[in-house]
Amino acid sequence: MHGPNDSSAQSRPPSPYAAFRYRDFRLFVAMRTLSNMAQLMQSVAVGWQVYDITRRPLDLGLVGLSLFLPQFLLALPAGQAADRLPRRKLVITALGLNLVASALLLWLSAIGSHRVEAILAVLVVFGCGRAFVGPATQAILPAVVPRALLPNAITWNSTTWQAAMVLGPALGGLLYGFGVELVYAVVLALLAASAVAALLLRPAPQSPAAGSRRWHELLGGVRFVLDHPVLLGAISLDLFAVLFGGATALLPIFARDMLSVGPIGLGLLRSAPAVGSVACAMWLAGHPLRRRAGMRMFQCVAGFGAATIVFGLSQSFVLSLVALAATGACDMVSVYVRQTVIQLGTPDAMRGRVNAVSLVFIGASNELGEFESGITAAWFGTVPAVVLGGAGTLAVVAIWAWRFAGLRRVDRLDQVYEGDA
């Protein structure tokens, strides 16, 4: 039994902290938060380290590409593995691969290596581990809380992810001042603690994936997304909006050359979107989107694009932080809608594959977006690249609002697939 089922208990609204009553959800949050903090600390250190070596914006783009390619190439087999194999064991194994990659980064820094190609190669290894962690982790979430509390768990899952995005970059930037080796050492400790939390996790048994045709299974998640236009619209809107509007890869340039705030300032800039996201997620935990969810998503993605333009034009560190916080708050609404649609509408036996498809879109919007930012900054300059990206996001919102009218008309998220008709 997951909890009381008397009528009086059912009549009361759930507590905003209801999901935390469950031990496995607490362990799940610890596992994911620690690994995310490690990843984000490492991202700040690698970005500053690479730009410090070469001073080339394109190399910052290559950092993103090195992380994206493994996720793109391994997405379908990783999703199938998450539906075929025990998800907890898959997460533990993949975290072990990430530990190896982070240890290699520590070793390269300790011997004083300035070979960017070696760093990029290690990031490819890290990306391989992350490709398998993502689908399996997301597919575990519905197995650690009752279905009725899944929206609450999704909100807190996103909130703790954003909290990691606040603490991880800020701590990474702070520790970088004492040496990049210290950052990588702390990353190793956090990844190890995340693996321990995964070892202690005991999710409900997963439903076995049906079918025996390998390619049919492998493409099951892709077909599911294509068969549900509302889901396809939500995922692809986030993809192209962040692909064009993301400025994360260029933050080392802003921190060093434009705002002159050093690695600590870079950590604060990287944390600012997450501050906005956490604030928005805390509000959503107590005030979930009950009506006009689709329209709210479009409005907030447009706000993301507008805030990106403000950041690109800003010459003030404070205004830059505010603009980045606004992008995070707006993006949080998109994350909330997308994850709720996926988790409520996907059969358990397909969660791994559908989440793998979603993570490819997310990875494309983040890491491939970083590559795109690096190229456009090399071609047009850093500020024009960011401003043009924000304008591109606004254009995407207009096109998607027309092309995916069903998503725009979504009212209540618990009835979201009615918009597919």
VENRA-V83417 format. One line per field, one symbol per residue. phi: phi as a letter, one per 40 degrees, with the letter a starting at -180 (. if undefined). psi: psi as a letter, one per 30 degrees, with the letter a starting at -180 (. if undefined). burial: b if it has 24 or more other C-alpha atoms within 12 Angstrom, else e. Layout:
phi = ???
psi = ???
burial = ???
This chain:
phi = .cicbccccccccccdbdcccbdcccccccdcccccdcccdcccccdccccccbgbdcccccccccccdccccbdcccccccccbdcccccccccccccccccccccdcccgcbcccccccccccccccccccdccccccdccbacdcccdccccccccccccccccdcccccccdcchcccdcccdccccccccccccccbccdcccccgbcccccdcdcccccccbdccdccccccdcccdcccbdcccdcccccbbfbgccccdccccddcdcccdcccccccbccbbfcccccccccccdccccccccccbbcccccccccccccccccccdccccccccbbcdcbdccccccccccccccccccccccccccccbhccdccccccccccccdccccccbcccccdbcccbcccccc
psi = kfakgleeeffkkkkfgefffkeeeeeeeeeeeeeeeeeeeeeeeeeeeeeeefgkeeeeefeeeeeeeeeefgeeeeeeeffelkeeeeeeeeeeeeeeeeeeeeeeeeggkgjeeeeeeeeeeeeeeeefedeeeefeefgfllefgeeeeeeeeeeeeeeefeeeeeeeeefefgkfeeeeeeeeeeeeeeeeeeefkillklkkkllfjeeeeegeeeeeeffjeeeeeeeeeeefeeeefkgeffeeeeeefefhgaeeeeeeeffeeeeeeeeeeeeeefiljelheeeeeeeeeeeeeeeeeeeefkgkeeeeeeeeeeeeeefeeeeeeeeeeeeffkkefgeeeeeeeefeeeeeedeeeeeeeeeeeeefleeeeeeeeeeeeeeeeeeeeeeieeeefkdkffgeffff.
burial = eeeeeeeeeeeeebebbbbbebebbbbbbbbbbbbbbbbbbbbbbbbbbbbbeeebbbbbbbbbbbbbbbbbbbbbbbbbbbbbbbbbbbbbbbbbbbbbbbbbbbebbeeeeeebeebbbbbbbbbbbbbbbbbbbbbbbbbbbbeebbbbbbbbbbbbbbbbbbbbbbbbbbbbeeebbbbbbbbbbbbbbbbbbbbebbbeebeebeeeeeeebbbbbbebbeebbbbbbbbbbbbbbbbbbbbbbbbbbbbbebbebbbbbbbbbbbbbbbbbbbbbbebbeebbeebbbbbbbbbbbbbbbbbbbbbbeeebeebbbbbbbbbbbbbbbbbbbbbbbbbbbbbbbbbbbbbbbbbbbbbbbbbbbbbbbbbbbeeebbbbbbbbbbbbbbbbbebbeebbbbbbbbbbbebbebbe
